[in-house]
Structure formats: C-alpha cells, structure tokens
Amino acid sequence: MERPPALRAVSEADRPLLLALFGEVRSGPFLALGWPPAQLEQFLAQQFATQERHYAAHFPGAEHSIILHQGNDAGRLYLHRGAGEIRIVDISLLSAWRNRGIGGHLLEQLQAQAAAVRLPLRLSVRLDNPAQRLYRRLGFSPGVDDGADLPMEWRAAVPSSA
C-alpha cells in the first residue's frame, strides 16, 4: 500500500456516498428478488435510514468518518469509544478499494489505540461476510453467533509477570 489510509469526519455532503456504499454492501441478497431498480433503490434507502437511526440510538457520540485512500473516498468507519470498550460500529469499503490492505491497516491502528488504553476492541460481523478471515488473522476471537451476526473481540496480550 502506497500511503496509509486517512480519516475525515462525515458531513451532510457525504450522504450520497454513504447511501451508495450501503447499497453496495447490502444489495446482494435482494438482487435475486428481481425487483425493478427503483424499488430496490427505495428499499435500500429505507434500510440505510433505519441503520442510521439504530446507530444513533445505540452508539451516541460515535465518531463517523470517511476512509480516504490516495485522496479518494474509499469507505466509512463508525467508531464508538465507551468506558469499557472501543467498538467498531461499522467499517465498510467500496468494492473498488477492497483487498488492498486498507481495512487491515485501519484495524491495526485501532488495535494499537485499544492496547494503549487497555480496552478490548469489539465488532460484529455478518456470518456471510468474508472480512471474518481478516479479523481472525488479526487476532480477533469470535463470540457466539446469533444466526445473522458474529461478535468478535480483540484484546492486547497481557505481559506475563516474571
């Protein structure tokens, strides 16, 4: 990877980007339904609004960032820093930017931040999401799946006392 990814705060002007990213990530199962494009677009917009309301209600004060790579908008990172954890609420990359090391680099940065404050780094991933392999490779441990999502956690190694 040439330059490490950067983050910038989400603004209202990013709404079309965020909606397009949501559609890219979530449209797969619905494409098989054969809905007309306008109907699918409307459905995804409603689902996006529902997700945004859920995040606002459950993770107030979360940091909402656009992931930048080489000056391009590449995805989003929503992060909630709580008293007992750092929670990756959402990390998503546009398909053109996947498999380039961007997500891994960001996760390693977040692991370093979590280690520095001695908090677990947690996330939840859909069972059908191939990003699970990345999380496992980076040392995230799976919890118990709920049939749709898998909670995962990373904790810094505690040095053994001699």
SULWO-V123479 format. One record per helix or strand of 2 or more residues. SS is the DSSP state (alpha for helix, beta for strand). FROM is the first residue (numbers start at 0). TO is the last residue. If there is no record, write none. Layout:
BEGIN
[[SS;FROM;TO] [SS;FROM;TO]]
END
This chain:
BEGIN
[[beta;5;8] [alpha;11;25] [alpha;27;30] [alpha;36;57] [beta;62;68] [beta;71;80] [beta;84;92] [alpha;94;96] [alpha;101;115] [beta;119;125] [alpha;131;136] [beta;140;141] [beta;148;153]]
END
